[in-house]
Amino acid sequence: MESQPERQINSMGQIISKAKHFMASDRADMASDTLRQGLTHHPESAYMHGLLAITLLNQNLDDECREAVAEALRCDPNELNSHFCLSRLAIKEGRHTEAEKHLLDGLRFDPENVVFMVEYARLLSLTNNDKKADDVLARALAIEPNHEGALGLRSAIKADRAHFASADEHRTKALEANPDSAMVHIRVGASSLKSGRPFRARRHFREAMMIDPNFPGLEEAYQESDRFCRWTYLPMFYWTLVLERIPGRQFTFYLAFLVAAKGLPAMGVPDMVVAPILIGYLGFCVYTWIANPLTNLWLKWRPLR
Amino acid sequence: MTDDLFQPSLSSEDDRHNFNSPWNPRNLMWVAVFGGVLATGILMVINDRRLGVPNRMAWMVPLIIVLWVGAIVLTFNIVDITPGGDAGNPALGSEFRLINRVVGLVMAWVLLIPQRRRFEIFETGEEEPEPLWKPALGAIVAVSVLQFFIFVIAMMAQM
């Protein structure tokens, strides 16, 4: 959220730069302390109130964040960080229409703000409006072609929409632009899974762990991707991907099985042809039921390294 | 900003509210497999309210009843239930189960579309859906008993 022009006097600039330094080092608590101290000298600085709101949001101090937002908006109703915080709080509480309003307000004040565009695309994707999310991200990337968040999210959306070549292209661009970002490797890993590339996903999750071993949920993602790569689970992984693209999922196959079981003999197809089809279907059903326990057993024998 | 791309596109249906312990609509497809049209229909109508789907009972309930009656009538047309016909052999139950499942699955797949969309919004939160197996089992058993009596009465009427 650094696109808002800073027009503060020098000492305020020093406070802000110190707070941003703490924020960049994941020390949101130190950043909020610095900003609170600064606000005792500059109580009318909307930007500092807004920045404080961001740091409080990052610490999950929602009520205090709301207070800081109220102060920021009192000083300047167009303060961007406050609208960003309000949208995040609304998303957290499931008020998606309200979140959309705050993000669009932010974009009205600053139409070229890529951070707001990416956040808006994230909200649209969350509410299953992937087509519009994709268009918003295309606009964001036209302004800032190497934006890490926009490239990662667009890659995931493209993979969701089965545009695998485009997903791959965005993954590559994201990695080229930010090879040392754990977040990029995580997004690329997630997108690779959706595109049916579990081995590549596992590699990126591993690299993300090497960059930032404490990233929340990363170890679980790595374990999950490793599970998909085991030979006992690999057919199930691809089968699940196929099913996700078919209306009715496994029930469509069940209907096809019913029709085949009744229809083929009635059409005069010999039993020696019908029987292997039906036995094959039943065998595959049995595999889908035991794939999970079988993989658990395999993981006990060959655990994750 | 007058850009169409940045015009509001979300409605109150996209908000994570009005949920009341919903069941996962994907699991209702299993009820269609084991219980057929009526059992799935009853649970779908209840789940509509739990998911806060806009009221569509006015046309959904008659449609479910028509499809269920249609499945029974179709079975009676395929299987001979007159004395000396197929009624005594397992063909009646088998044919009815097949028709009931196929119609139930197709109906569930179409009518569950709004529920799936709402459930995806529900999944953005941290709450867990309500387990379905007890109500599903209850609905399947109750509807099976009802269908058994309908078939018995229909066969007795033919004698």
Interface residues (C-beta under 8 A of the other chain):
Chain A: E93 G94 R95 H96 T97 E100 K101 L104 L107 R108 P111 Y120 L123 L124 L126 T127 N128 N129 K132 D135 V136 R139 P247 G248 R249 F251 Y254 L255 L258 K262
Chain B: M1 D3 L5 F6 Q7 P8 S9 L10 S11 S12 D14 D15 R16 H17 R26 M29 A32 V33 L98 R101 V102 L105 V106 W109 R117 E120 I121 T124 G125
